[in-house]
């Protein structure tokens, strides 16, 4: 039957009977971070394409009340401080083979990647609550007077303890893919949002060992050689671990504002769905940072000149402390509280 044949419309039972007869030829495409696949194959020896996309999660209270308890085949991938991550199966996608079932009917692989934050803090709730965004410009003065003290309070309250656990060898050592020790050392390990097997969604983190660099704001001309060395080591480590990937298939970027105030670099496959985490106003390419510092006029600061001396424009959520306690106040032509009080709740 050719596509141009005008065959009678199939009844619902006839249409539903087509899917079980689909025979796989090959995986043609996979996108949207693995949530959508396109399979090429045949049905009754006729060519067919099957496009599958994961359905939306049910949002009614009845289903959600039993969501966590109904998970099956739960496998913990790791834990650090208050963060846990797992693979699991929804109840309908798992189960034992029944007598007479073929090889394709055996237990399906996990269909959920789950992150758990326990016990969570108010800032975690704010981070994941839907909220409007605002574009702000952070001048060197705003950074020095209010943003930097805000960093300090977050670090003093243990925000980066889980990072130090990794660097000190207390947790996640089995996940460390590469380590270079010393004052200018760093580690490379999988991001908790990567399933650790799909190369097109590869996402790993490079976390520096030194504790004097909290964000891109701390990078200076004197760090250029170290930044280039680190960039090259990141690329070398990833392509050696995953030979199917080449260096020009990787993107390196940092976030500003970052989720936590200890300098780290995101290393992702170029095919990874960009989404909000790679958007303008959130991500800055590592090579762009290096180039900006290299071409920066040192002036009277010499090698101490750096990103702290320029204005940065980015977006913040309307429920974040950065907006409610700093930028919304500045917008109203008022002066925020002293920086030591921002984020002090």
N, C-alpha and C positions, 0 to 999 in steps of 0.2 A: 504494500500500500504506500503510495507516494504522498507527500504532503499536500499535493494539489487535488487528490481524490476527494470527492464529496461523499464521504461515507456517512451513514446515519449517526446521529449523536448517541453516545453510549449512555445507558442508564447508570445510576449511582452505583449499584452493586458491580456492574461491568467495569466502571472506571476504577473502583476500589480494588478490583481483582488484577489490575495491571501492575501495581507496585510489587507484589510478591514475585511476579514473573521477570522482573528486571534482573539482568545478568551484568555484572560489572566488567567493563573493559579496562578503564583506568580512571584515576583521579585527575580531572581536567583542571580544576582550579580550587583554591581555598583562600578565603579572604575574611575580612571583618574579624580579625584576630581569631580565626579558626571557627567562628560561629556559623559560617556559610560555606557549603561545599558544592561543587558541580561535578557530577559523575557522568562519564561517557560509557555507554554500554548498549545492550540490545534487549528488546522484548519480542519474543517469538521470531528471532533472527532479523528483526528490523531495527535500524539504528535509533537510539534514544538518548536523551540527556535528562538526568535527574538532578534538580536543584533543591538542596535541603538547607533549611535555616532553623536554628533553634527557636522554639516558640517563646513568647514572653512568659515570665513567671506570673502565676496567679497572684492577684493583689487582694483578694477577699480575706477577711479575718479568719474564716474557718480553715482555709488551706494554710495560711501563714502560721497559725497557732501550732500546727503539727509539722511544719516544714523541717526543722532541725531534727526532731525525734524520728522522722520517717527516713532520714538518710541511711544508705546502706553502703557496705564496702568502704568504710571511712579509713583513710590512710594518712597519718600525720607525716608531712614532708619536713617539718622543722618547727622550732619554737625558740623565741628569744625575748626575755623580759615579758612584756604583756602581749606579744604578737605570736600568733600561731597560724599555720597554713596547712591545708589538707587537699587531698583528692577524694571525691565521694561520688556515689551514684544516687540518682533519684530512684524511688522505689519502683517506678514503672519501667525503668531501664535495666534493672538487674534481676537476678533470679537464677536458679540452677537449670541446667539442661534437663529437658524432659526426654523420656524415651522416644527414640525415633527422630530426634532433631539432628540436623546436619551440623557441619563444622561452623557454618556461619551463624548458627543459633546459640553458640556457647555464650558464656557470660560476657557481656559487653564491657569495654573499658570505662573508667569513670567519666561521667559527662559533666561534672562540676568541679571547679577550682574554688576553694573556699578559704577566705581569710577571717580569722577571729581576733578581735582586740578585747582582752579581758585581764583586769578590769579596765574599761575605757574611761576616758576623761572628757570633760565638757568640750574641749577643743576638737576631739575626735568626732563628737556628735555634730558640731558645727561644720566640720570639714565635709561630712557626707550628707548634710541636709541641703536640699535644693535651695539655691539662693541666687539673687542677682549679682552681676559683676560690675565693677567700676574700674576705669582706666585711671591710673595715678602716675604722677611723675615724682620720683624720689631724688631730690637734689642732694649734693654732698652735705649741706647743712642739716637737712631733715634726717639723713642717715646718721650723722654724728650725734645729733641732739636727742632723737627719739627711737630710731630703728635699732641702732647698735645696743643701747641699753635694754631694748625689748629682747634682743638675742640673748643678752647676758642673763636675764631673768629666766628665760626658757631653759637655758643650759644649767643654771643653778638648781632648777626644779627637777633635774634628772631626765630631760627630754632626750638626751643622746646616750643614756646609759646602755641601751641595747647595742649601739655602735661600738662603744668601748668594750663591751663584752666580747664582741667579735675580734677586735684588734688585740685584746689581751689574752686571747685563746681560751675563753671561758665557754663560748657557745658557737654553734654553726661551723666548727672547724672542718667537718666532713664536707661542707659545701664550698669551702674556699677553693677556687679554681686556680688561682695564681697568687703568690705573695712575694713581695720584695720588701725586706725588712730594713730598718734604719730610720734616721731622722727624716729622710725623704721617701720612705717606703709607702706601700699601699697594698691592698688586697682586692681581688676580683671575685665576685660571687653572684649567683643568680638573683635577680629581682624576684620578690615574692609573688609578683603577678604573672611570671612566666611558668608555663607547664613543664619546662626543662626538656622538652622533646621536639617541639615544632620549630624548625629553624627559621621559618618566615616570621615568627613572632618572638624571636630571640630578644631577651632584655636582661642584661646583666649590669651590675654596679661596680664601679671602681671607687673604693673608699680610701682616702689617704690616712696614713698613720699619724702624721703630725697634727697637733691639736691647736695650732695657732692660726690655722686657716679655717674659718667657719663658713664662708660663702664666697661667691665670686668677688664680693666687695674687698676681700683681703688680698686679692692677687695684685702683684706689683711687677715692675720691670725686672727686679732681681729674681723673679720666679720663672722667667721665660724658658731658660734652659731646662729647669725641672719639669715644667709643663710639657715641653716637647718630648722629653724623655719618657714621661708618664704616658702621654698619648701613644707613642710608638710601642711601648710595652703593652698597653691595653690591646692594641690592634694585633700585635704578635701573639699574645696569649690566647685570644679568642679564635684566631684562624688555626692555631696549632691544636686547640681542643676540638674544633669543628672544621675539619679539612674541606667540607663541602662549601664553606663560606670563604669569600675572598675579601681583602681589606676594603675594596671600594664598594662593598655591600654593607658596610657598617657606618652608622652615624653616632657621633659623640656629642653630647650636649649636657648643660647643667640647667637647673631650675633657679629662677629668681622671681619671687621668693621661693626658697626651698621648703620642703616639708619638715626637715630637721636641720639644725645649724651645726653641721660638721661637713666639710667640703667633700663632695662625692660627684662622680661623673656617670651619666647614663650612657650605656653602649647598647644600641639596638640595631636590628636588621633593617635595612632601608625599606623593606616591604611591610614592616609593621604599620598597621593602621595608626595614623598620627594621633587623631583624637585631641582632646584638650591638653594632654600632658606635653605635646610637642608644638603647641600653638604659639603664635606671636603673642607676646605678653606673658609667657610662662617659660619657654625654653630659649636658651642662647647656645649656639654652636660653639664647641670648644675651640675650633680653629679660628672662628671669628673673634673670640676673646683674646687668643694669642696675638692675632694680627692687630687688634686694637691697641693692646699694650705695647707691642713693638713699635707702632707708628706714633705713639703718644709723645708729646713734647715733655721731656723730663723737667724742664724749668729749673727751679731752685731745689726741687726734691731729688733729682737724680734718679737712682735706682729705687727710691722709695715711692716714686710716682706710680699710680695704679688706678684701678677701677673705682676706688673710694673717692676719686677726684672728679668723677663725671656724674651726670644725671642719668638715671635709669627709669624707663617707662614700662609699666607692667600692669596686670589687672589683679584685683583682690576681690574676695567675696564680701557681700554686704554684712554678713554676720561675723566676720573675723575681727579680732581685736585691732588689727592694723587699720581697718576701715573705721570701726566704731570709736576707737580711742585716739586715732592719729589723723588719718586723711580726711574723714568727714568733718572733723573739728577744724582742720586747716582750710577746708573748702568754705567754711562759714566765717573765715577771716578771724578765727579765734586761735589761741595758742593752746596746744594740748598740755596735759599735765606733764610734770617733769618725767623724763623717760624712765626713771626708776619705778614709777607707779604704773606704767603701761603694762598690761598683761599680768598684773599682780594678784588677780583674784584667784 
